[in-house]
Amino acid sequence: MKAKTLTAYGDDASFEAAELTKLAEIVDAGALKPSLDDQRFDLDTVGGAYDRLTSGQAIGKVVVDV
């Protein structure tokens, strides 16, 4: 099954109640998986996280553990 992408940016993002209910059901079922970069960073190496993000090397979201 191919994953569907939901993208929302800024004030232009508006959803109907039924869509949000369906999204909540998907999340509750555990069927939604975040796309996270393979590398994780801590606060001591947060500069490396920024460099990875801005260089375009990151695949998914960059995680900084606090």
Backbone hydrogen bonds, N-H to C=O, Kabsch-Sander energy under -0.5 kcal/mol:
donor,donor_aa,acceptor,acceptor_aa,energy
7,T,5,T,-0.5
12,D,9,Y,-0.7
13,A,10,G,-1.2
14,S,12,D,-0.6
20,L,16,E,-2.0
21,T,17,A,-2.3
22,K,18,A,-2.3
23,L,19,E,-2.4
24,A,20,L,-2.3
25,E,21,T,-2.0
26,I,22,K,-2.1
27,V,23,L,-2.4
28,D,24,A,-2.8
29,A,25,E,-1.8
30,G,27,V,-1.6
31,A,26,I,-1.9
33,K,31,A,-0.6
36,L,34,P,-0.9
37,D,61,K,-3.0
41,F,63,V,-2.2
43,L,65,D,-0.6
45,T,42,D,-1.3
46,V,43,L,-0.9
48,G,45,T,-1.0
49,A,45,T,-1.2
50,Y,46,V,-2.2
51,D,47,G,-2.4
52,R,48,G,-2.4
53,L,49,A,-2.3
54,T,50,Y,-2.8
55,S,51,D,-1.7
56,G,52,R,-0.6
56,G,53,L,-0.9
57,Q,52,R,-1.0
58,A,52,R,-1.3
60,G,58,A,-0.7
61,K,35,S,-3.3
63,V,39,Q,-0.7
65,D,41,F,-3.6
65,D,63,V,-0.5
